Amino acid sequence: MPAVQHVTIVGGGVGGLTLARVLHVNGIASTVYELDNSATARDQGGILDMHAESGQAALRAAGLFDEFRTLASDEADHMRIMDRAGTIRYEDDSHADAHGRPEIDRSALKQILIDSLPEGTIQWGAKVVGVGPNSLTLTDGRTVDTELIVGADGAWSKVRPLLSSATPDYSGLSFVETHLSDVDKLHPELSALVGPGTAYAFSEGKGIIAQRNSHGDVRIYIALAAEENWVRTDIVDPDDPAATRARLLDLFADWAPNMRQLIADSADRLVPRPIYALPVGHEWARVPGVTLLGDAAHLMSPFAGEGANLAMLDGAELAAAIAGHDNLDTALTTYETAMFPRAAQSAQLSAENLADSFAPDAPQGMLDKIAIWMEMSAQ
């Protein structure tokens, strides 16, 4: 018999949905309480590269790998690193088949997972306002009693305080997120600049990341080393995108014209996104009937490229542990014992990559690290 017959999951991101799906494959029911009113209630984010040892492994455990491959792109894994002059300093034009990282839009990946679950598994528009031992309280006043609560509810998890007093710290870096639409037709010169995958350009304290998504869209992240609220209060005015772009262009005045054009031609939706992270090596003592996965457990900056992959692997491994043990505490201990060191390693890499990307000699630090990785891979 599995450790429990029903699991309560708070949060319907890719980690929580993977957990629900792999539980279902193993004959275990779950309910996912998701704040959003639907799968399309908000922008789901950009493209994700699925790593063979984590995201793809989770999809195989979920029985969804073939569906994933029909929508994934190998070419989108292309990467180039540039400096502020727009000079390409490194380019990897090998496709994902060479190193196991095909890419897929986050919204498409989520839809695969959603469609794989029994009707009613996901409770849309269900805001959790209180969490106690073995119970949830929803905004409509309902109380849900359960043997196991899994916090898959992201950076500002409401479940985490049952296990840990840790809260995310500001990384010192903020993004302004925007995009270009129909880039091949409307902005062919910028399409060529970005290439078929993701282009990174770094200098001290500044950066532009341009990521090609499906349907001709390029998602742009304008990065600034800044105080926590400065970008939100002094740079981005949601009611005046033209003024916002002008302020950003002033900050990037010493960058090449074609790099600045990514800002000048961007859409009117410019969203401030301060980057937060939990302490590297975040752990907790075993607490009966509750655990965490994904960003709720190990929030890190995006500079390791591991967040969604780790969340999905967390979900798959937690489901396997529940299915494979008849004692819940043993199942959770098994899962956490494997998850903690894996997450710590990725969080450390993420912190180091963030520092290297925006150091005074940027992008040289990242170029040096890539050279080391390439040398090690060749051995």
C-alpha positions in Angstrom: 0.0 0.0 0.0 1.3 3.5 -0.7 2.0 5.9 2.1 -1.2 7.8 1.5 -4.2 7.5 -0.8 -4.7 11.2 -1.4 -2.3 14.2 -1.5 -3.2 17.9 -1.2 -1.1 20.1 -3.4 -0.9 23.8 -3.0 0.1 25.4 -6.3 -0.5 24.4 -10.0 2.9 25.2 -11.6 4.9 22.6 -13.5 6.2 21.1 -10.2 2.8 20.6 -8.6 1.2 19.4 -11.8 4.0 16.8 -12.3 3.5 15.6 -8.8 -0.3 15.2 -9.5 0.3 13.4 -12.8 2.9 10.9 -11.4 0.7 10.2 -8.4 -2.1 9.5 -10.9 0.1 7.1 -12.9 0.7 5.3 -9.6 -3.0 5.1 -8.7 -2.9 7.8 -6.0 -5.4 10.6 -6.1 -4.6 14.3 -5.5 -6.2 17.7 -5.5 -4.3 20.8 -6.7 -5.4 24.1 -5.3 -4.4 26.8 -7.7 -4.9 30.5 -7.3 -5.3 31.3 -11.0 -8.8 31.1 -12.4 -7.7 29.1 -15.4 -4.6 27.9 -17.3 -4.6 31.1 -19.4 -5.5 33.6 -16.6 -2.0 35.2 -16.9 1.2 35.1 -18.9 2.8 31.7 -18.1 6.4 32.8 -18.8 8.9 32.0 -21.5 10.4 29.0 -23.1 12.0 26.2 -21.0 14.8 23.9 -21.8 14.1 20.4 -20.5 17.2 18.6 -19.2 17.6 14.9 -19.7 18.4 14.1 -16.1 15.6 16.1 -14.6 12.7 17.6 -16.6 12.8 14.9 -19.2 13.1 12.2 -16.6 10.1 13.6 -14.9 8.1 13.6 -18.2 9.1 10.0 -18.7 7.9 9.1 -15.2 4.6 10.9 -16.0 4.2 9.0 -19.3 4.2 12.2 -21.3 7.5 12.3 -23.0 6.1 11.6 -26.5 3.6 14.4 -26.1 6.4 16.7 -25.0 8.6 15.8 -28.0 5.8 16.7 -30.5 5.9 20.3 -29.2 9.5 20.7 -28.3 12.1 22.5 -30.4 15.8 21.4 -30.8 16.8 24.5 -32.6 15.6 26.8 -29.8 18.5 25.5 -27.6 20.9 27.7 -29.6 22.8 30.2 -27.4 25.0 33.1 -28.0 26.8 35.4 -25.5 27.6 39.0 -26.5 29.2 42.1 -25.0 27.6 45.5 -24.8 29.1 46.3 -28.3 27.0 43.5 -29.7 30.0 41.4 -30.5 29.4 37.7 -30.3 31.9 36.3 -27.9 30.6 32.7 -27.8 28.1 30.8 -29.8 26.7 27.3 -29.4 24.9 26.2 -32.6 24.6 22.5 -31.7 21.1 21.3 -31.4 19.6 19.9 -28.2 19.9 16.3 -29.4 23.7 16.7 -28.7 23.3 17.6 -25.1 19.7 16.6 -24.2 17.9 20.0 -23.8 15.1 20.5 -26.2 12.9 23.5 -25.4 9.2 24.1 -25.0 6.9 27.0 -24.2 6.0 26.9 -20.5 2.3 27.3 -21.4 2.4 24.3 -23.7 4.2 22.2 -21.1 1.6 23.1 -18.5 -1.2 22.3 -20.9 0.2 18.8 -21.5 0.2 18.2 -17.7 -3.2 19.7 -17.2 -4.8 17.6 -20.0 -3.3 14.4 -18.4 -5.1 14.8 -15.1 -8.6 13.5 -14.3 -11.3 16.1 -14.4 -11.6 17.9 -11.1 -8.1 17.3 -9.9 -7.3 21.0 -10.3 -9.4 23.4 -8.2 -9.0 26.7 -10.2 -9.4 30.0 -8.4 -8.8 28.4 -5.0 -6.8 30.8 -2.9 -5.2 29.3 0.2 -5.3 31.9 3.0 -4.2 29.6 5.9 -2.2 26.5 6.4 -2.1 24.4 9.6 -1.0 20.9 10.5 -3.0 18.6 8.1 -5.4 21.4 7.0 -5.9 24.2 4.6 -8.2 27.2 4.8 -9.4 28.7 1.5 -10.6 32.3 0.9 -14.2 31.2 0.6 -14.1 29.9 4.2 -13.7 26.2 3.4 -11.4 24.0 5.4 -9.7 21.0 3.8 -8.4 18.2 6.1 -5.6 16.1 4.7 -2.9 13.6 5.6 -0.3 15.3 3.4 0.1 18.9 2.3 2.7 19.6 -0.4 3.7 23.2 -0.9 4.3 23.8 -4.6 3.3 27.4 -4.3 6.4 29.2 -5.3 8.6 31.9 -3.9 6.2 33.3 -1.3 4.9 29.9 -0.2 2.1 29.8 2.4 3.1 26.3 3.3 6.8 27.0 3.9 6.3 28.5 7.4 5.1 25.1 8.7 8.7 23.8 8.0 11.1 26.8 7.9 11.4 30.4 9.0 13.5 31.2 5.8 12.2 33.9 3.5 13.6 34.8 0.0 16.3 37.4 -0.1 16.6 40.0 -2.8 19.5 39.1 -5.1 20.6 42.6 -6.0 19.4 42.2 -9.5 16.1 43.2 -11.2 14.7 42.4 -14.6 12.3 44.5 -16.7 10.5 42.0 -18.8 9.0 42.9 -22.2 8.8 41.3 -25.7 8.8 41.8 -29.4 6.0 40.3 -31.5 6.2 38.9 -35.1 9.9 39.6 -34.9 10.9 38.0 -38.2 8.5 40.2 -40.2 8.5 43.4 -38.2 12.1 43.4 -36.8 14.3 41.3 -39.1 17.5 42.9 -38.0 16.7 42.1 -34.3 15.7 38.6 -35.3 19.1 38.1 -36.8 20.7 39.6 -33.6 18.9 37.2 -31.3 19.3 34.1 -33.5 17.1 31.0 -33.2 17.5 30.6 -29.5 18.6 32.8 -26.7 21.1 35.7 -26.8 22.8 37.0 -23.7 24.6 40.3 -23.5 26.4 41.3 -20.3 28.4 44.2 -18.9 29.1 45.4 -15.3 25.7 45.6 -13.5 23.7 45.5 -16.7 22.4 42.9 -19.2 19.9 42.1 -21.9 18.6 38.6 -22.4 16.5 37.9 -25.5 14.8 34.6 -25.8 13.0 33.4 -28.9 9.6 31.9 -28.1 7.0 30.3 -30.4 4.7 32.2 -32.8 7.4 34.7 -33.7 7.7 36.2 -30.2 11.0 37.2 -28.5 10.8 37.7 -24.8 13.3 40.3 -23.5 14.7 40.6 -20.0 16.5 43.9 -19.3 18.7 43.3 -16.2 19.9 45.9 -13.8 21.9 45.6 -10.6 19.9 47.9 -8.4 18.3 48.4 -5.0 15.3 46.2 -4.4 12.5 48.6 -5.3 14.3 51.1 -7.6 13.3 49.5 -10.9 9.7 49.2 -9.7 9.4 52.8 -8.3 11.8 54.9 -10.4 12.2 53.1 -13.8 8.9 51.3 -14.8 5.7 53.4 -15.1 3.0 51.0 -16.3 0.9 53.9 -17.4 3.7 55.5 -19.5 5.7 52.8 -21.4 7.4 55.5 -23.6 8.9 57.2 -20.6 9.9 53.8 -19.2 11.7 52.9 -22.4 13.4 56.3 -22.4 14.7 55.8 -18.9 16.0 52.4 -19.8 17.7 53.7 -23.0 19.5 56.3 -20.8 20.8 53.6 -18.6 22.1 51.7 -21.6 23.5 54.8 -23.4 26.9 53.2 -23.7 25.6 50.0 -25.4 25.7 49.4 -29.1 22.8 50.8 -31.2 21.5 47.4 -32.2 21.5 46.3 -28.6 19.6 49.4 -27.5 17.1 48.7 -30.3 15.8 45.7 -28.4 14.6 48.2 -25.8 13.5 50.9 -28.2 11.3 48.6 -30.3 9.9 46.6 -27.3 6.2 46.3 -26.6 4.3 48.6 -24.2 4.0 45.9 -21.5 7.2 46.4 -19.4 7.1 44.5 -16.1 9.5 44.9 -13.2 10.7 41.6 -11.8 13.1 41.8 -8.8 15.0 38.5 -8.5 14.9 36.7 -5.2 16.5 33.5 -3.8 16.3 31.4 -0.7 19.5 30.8 1.2 21.8 28.3 -0.6 21.4 24.9 1.1 17.9 25.7 2.5 16.7 22.7 4.5 14.3 21.9 7.3 13.7 19.2 10.0 11.2 16.5 9.2 7.7 17.7 10.0 4.9 15.1 9.8 2.4 15.5 6.9 4.0 18.3 5.0 6.8 19.0 2.5 7.8 21.4 -0.2 8.9 21.2 -3.8 10.2 23.6 -6.5 10.6 27.3 -5.7 8.8 26.8 -2.4 11.7 24.6 -1.3 14.7 26.1 -3.2 14.0 29.3 -4.9 17.1 30.5 -6.9 17.9 33.0 -9.6 17.4 31.9 -13.2 21.1 31.8 -13.9 21.5 28.1 -13.5 18.6 27.3 -15.8 17.4 24.7 -13.4 14.2 26.0 -11.7 11.4 24.3 -13.7 13.5 21.2 -14.2 14.2 20.7 -10.5 10.5 21.4 -9.7 9.4 18.7 -12.1 12.0 16.2 -10.8 11.0 17.0 -7.2 7.4 16.2 -8.2 8.2 13.0 -9.9 10.5 11.8 -7.1 8.1 12.7 -4.3 5.3 10.8 -6.1 7.6 7.8 -6.5 8.5 7.9 -2.8 4.9 8.1 -1.7 4.0 5.2 -4.0 7.0 3.1 -3.0 6.6 3.3 0.8 3.8 2.3 3.2 5.0 4.8 5.8 4.5 8.5 5.1 7.3 9.8 7.2 9.7 7.4 5.5 8.5 8.5 2.1 9.0 12.1 2.8 12.4 11.5 4.4 13.5 9.6 1.3 12.4 12.4 -1.0 14.0 15.2 1.1 17.3 13.4 1.6 17.8 13.3 -2.2 16.3 16.7 -2.9 18.3 18.8 -0.4 21.9 18.3 -1.8 20.7 18.4 -5.4 19.0 21.8 -4.8 21.9 23.2 -2.9 24.3 22.4 -5.8 22.1 24.2 -8.3 21.4 27.1 -6.0 25.2 27.6 -5.5 25.8 27.5 -9.3 22.9 30.0 -9.8 24.4 32.4 -7.3 27.9 32.1 -8.9 26.6 32.6 -12.4 24.6 35.7 -11.4 27.8 37.2 -9.9 29.9 36.3 -12.9 27.4 37.6 -15.5 27.4 41.1 -14.1 30.9 41.4 -12.8 33.3 44.3 -13.9 34.8 42.1 -16.6 31.5 40.8 -17.9 31.0 38.7 -20.0 34.5 37.3 -19.5 33.6 35.5 -16.3 30.9 33.4 -18.0 33.1 32.8 -21.0 35.8 31.4 -18.7 33.3 29.2 -17.0 32.0 27.9 -20.4 35.6 27.1 -21.4 36.1 25.0 -18.3 32.8 23.2 -18.9 33.8 22.5 -22.5 37.2 21.2 -21.4 35.7 18.9 -18.8 33.1 17.6 -21.3 35.8 16.7 -23.8 37.7 14.6 -21.3 
